[in-house]
Amino acid sequence: MGVLTLDHSDARREQIMLTPKRWRDRTIIRAVHDDDLEQVLRDLGLFSAVVAGEVDCAVCGNPVNLSTVGCLFSKLGEVQVTCCQEKCCAAAMATRSDA
Ligand SMILES: [Zn+2]
């Protein structure tokens, strides 16, 4: 539970999958609560879902909103989000895929 599944058209999916390449050198994005975060979420197609409270932490399952986003990371090609608890970011780092 808590894994955001991306269910969009092929074109949208391609856009989502391409965007993380910009972040290749830092697979895990330590979220910063400013315009940068908003832009990253928009690039990933997650912004509206986060604002709407539709995204859960990939680790603990708590709902994540704009002020509680902790880390964004990709695992097996899917973008996942954790809340701002240190343990959740730590778990994300421990389980992330480097592929
Ligand atoms: Zn969490």
Boltz pocket constraint, residues with backbone or C-beta under 6 A from the ligand:
constraints:
  - pocket:
      binder: B
      contacts: [[A, 57], [A, 58], [A, 59], [A, 60], [A, 61], [A, 62], [A, 82], [A, 83], [A, 84], [A, 85], [A, 88]]
      max_distance: 6.0
